[in-house]
Amino acid sequence: MANKEIILTPEGRQKLVEELEYREGEKHDEIVERIKEARGFGDLSENAEYDAAKEEQSQNESRVNEIRQILATAKVVEASDDAHISVSIGTTVEVEDKKGKTSFTIVGTTETDSINHRISNESPLGSALIGHVVGDKVEYMTPMGKKRSYKITNISR
C-alpha cells in the first residue's frame, strides 16, 4: 500500500519534534516509574495498575514511532519570497462572501484545527483555494453538497 505524502509547515514540524522529545524523555520516564511502582504491588497477573502502565507504554511507543515516521518522510513547505504569492500550504488566506470576511491558514492534514481556522490542503475549501491569487473568486462544494463561493482579498505568510 502506497503511503500518502504528508505535508507540514515549519511550525507543524517543530510541534512534532517537541512532542517526540517529550514522549521519549519525560513521558517515557513517568511510565517507567509507574511500571516500577506497579510491580511492587505483587502478583502481576491481577495487577490493574501494572496492566494500565504497560498499555500506556505501548501507546506512547506507538505514537513515538508514528512521529518518527512522519518526520522522516514528511515534506516541509518553506515560505516563498514571491511578491505575488498564490495560495499554498503555509499561507493565510483572507476571503470574503456575502456574510463577511474570514481567514484560513492552509496546512497539511496532520495540522488541521478548525477552531483556529487551520484547514487542510485536502479539504474541499483548502483544495479549491490552492493556486489562486488575490482577487480570484473560488467556488467549491461543501461536504453537505452546498455550493459556496469566496473572493480572495489577501494572502500572507
C-alpha positions as CSV (number, residue, x, y, z in Angstrom):
1,M,0.0,0.0,0.0
2,A,1.4,3.4,-1.0
3,N,1.7,5.9,1.7
4,K,0.1,9.3,1.1
5,E,2.6,12.2,1.2
6,I,2.4,14.2,4.4
7,I,3.0,17.9,4.1
8,L,3.9,20.1,7.1
9,T,4.5,23.7,7.8
10,P,7.7,24.6,9.6
11,E,5.6,25.2,12.7
12,G,3.9,21.9,12.4
13,R,7.2,20.1,12.1
14,Q,8.5,21.9,15.2
15,K,5.5,20.8,17.2
16,L,6.1,17.2,16.3
17,V,9.8,17.5,17.2
18,E,8.8,18.9,20.6
19,E,6.2,16.1,21.1
20,L,8.8,13.5,20.2
21,E,11.3,14.9,22.7
22,Y,8.6,14.9,25.4
23,R,7.4,11.4,24.7
24,E,11.0,10.0,24.5
25,G,12.1,11.9,27.7
26,E,9.7,13.0,30.4
27,K,6.7,10.9,29.4
28,H,8.9,7.7,29.0
29,D,10.4,8.2,32.4
30,E,7.0,8.7,34.0
31,I,5.7,5.5,32.5
32,V,8.8,3.5,33.6
33,E,8.3,4.8,37.1
34,R,4.6,3.8,37.1
35,I,5.6,0.3,36.0
36,K,8.2,0.0,38.8
37,E,5.6,1.1,41.3
38,A,3.0,-1.3,40.0
39,R,5.5,-4.2,40.1
40,G,5.8,-3.6,43.8
41,F,2.1,-4.3,44.3
42,G,2.7,-8.0,43.9
43,D,1.1,-10.6,41.5
44,L,1.3,-9.2,38.0
45,S,-1.4,-11.4,36.7
46,E,-4.1,-9.5,38.6
47,N,-2.4,-6.1,38.8
48,A,-4.6,-3.4,37.2
49,E,-2.0,-0.7,37.8
50,Y,0.7,-2.7,36.0
51,D,-1.6,-3.5,33.1
52,A,-2.6,0.2,32.7
53,A,1.0,1.3,32.8
54,K,2.1,-1.3,30.2
55,E,-0.8,-0.2,28.0
56,E,0.2,3.4,28.3
57,Q,3.8,2.4,27.5
58,S,2.6,0.7,24.4
59,Q,0.5,3.7,23.3
60,N,3.4,6.0,23.9
61,E,5.8,3.9,21.9
62,S,3.3,3.7,19.0
63,R,3.0,7.5,18.9
64,V,6.8,7.8,19.1
65,N,7.1,5.5,16.1
66,E,4.4,7.4,14.2
67,I,6.0,10.8,14.8
68,R,9.4,9.4,13.7
69,Q,7.8,8.1,10.5
70,I,6.1,11.4,9.8
71,L,9.3,13.4,10.5
72,A,11.4,11.0,8.3
73,T,9.0,11.2,5.3
74,A,7.1,14.5,5.5
75,K,7.7,17.3,3.1
76,V,8.1,20.6,4.9
77,V,7.0,23.6,2.8
78,E,9.1,26.7,3.2
79,A,7.9,30.3,2.8
80,S,8.2,31.8,-0.6
81,D,9.8,35.2,-1.3
82,D,7.5,35.9,-4.2
83,A,5.9,39.3,-4.2
84,H,2.8,37.9,-5.8
85,I,2.1,34.8,-3.8
86,S,-0.6,32.3,-4.6
87,V,-2.4,30.2,-2.0
88,S,-0.3,27.3,-0.9
89,I,0.4,25.3,2.3
90,G,1.6,27.7,5.0
91,T,-0.3,30.8,3.7
92,T,-3.1,32.6,5.5
93,V,-5.9,33.5,3.1
94,E,-8.4,36.2,3.8
95,V,-11.7,35.6,1.9
96,E,-15.0,37.4,1.7
97,D,-18.5,36.3,0.8
98,K,-21.9,37.9,1.3
99,K,-21.7,37.1,5.1
100,G,-18.4,38.9,5.6
101,K,-14.7,38.3,5.8
102,T,-12.9,35.5,7.4
103,S,-9.4,34.0,7.1
104,F,-7.9,30.5,7.0
105,T,-4.4,29.1,7.2
106,I,-3.8,26.3,4.8
107,V,-1.9,23.4,6.4
108,G,-1.1,19.8,5.9
109,T,-3.7,17.2,7.0
110,T,-1.9,16.4,10.3
111,E,-2.0,20.1,11.4
112,T,-5.7,20.9,10.9
113,D,-7.5,22.8,13.7
114,S,-10.9,24.1,12.7
115,I,-11.3,26.1,15.9
116,N,-8.3,28.2,14.9
117,H,-9.2,28.3,11.2
118,R,-6.3,26.0,10.1
119,I,-7.7,23.9,7.2
120,S,-6.2,21.1,5.3
121,N,-5.0,21.5,1.8
122,E,-7.1,18.4,1.1
123,S,-10.3,19.8,2.4
124,P,-12.9,20.9,-0.1
125,L,-12.2,24.6,0.6
126,G,-8.4,24.1,1.0
127,S,-8.0,22.3,-2.3
128,A,-10.2,24.9,-4.1
129,L,-8.1,27.8,-2.8
130,I,-4.7,26.3,-3.6
131,G,-3.0,28.1,-6.5
132,H,-5.3,31.1,-6.6
133,V,-4.2,34.7,-6.1
134,V,-5.7,37.9,-4.6
135,G,-8.9,38.9,-6.5
136,D,-9.8,35.4,-7.6
137,K,-13.3,34.1,-7.0
138,V,-13.3,30.5,-5.8
139,E,-16.3,28.1,-5.8
140,Y,-16.4,24.8,-4.1
141,M,-18.9,22.2,-2.9
142,T,-19.2,21.6,0.9
143,P,-19.4,18.0,2.2
144,M,-23.2,18.6,2.6
145,G,-23.5,19.3,-1.2
146,K,-23.9,23.1,-0.9
147,K,-22.1,25.3,-3.4
148,R,-20.1,28.1,-1.7
149,S,-18.0,30.9,-3.2
150,Y,-15.4,33.3,-1.8
151,K,-13.4,36.1,-3.2
152,I,-9.7,36.1,-2.1
153,T,-8.9,39.5,-0.6
154,N,-5.5,38.9,0.9
155,I,-2.8,36.2,1.1
156,S,0.1,36.3,3.6
157,R,2.7,34.0,5.0
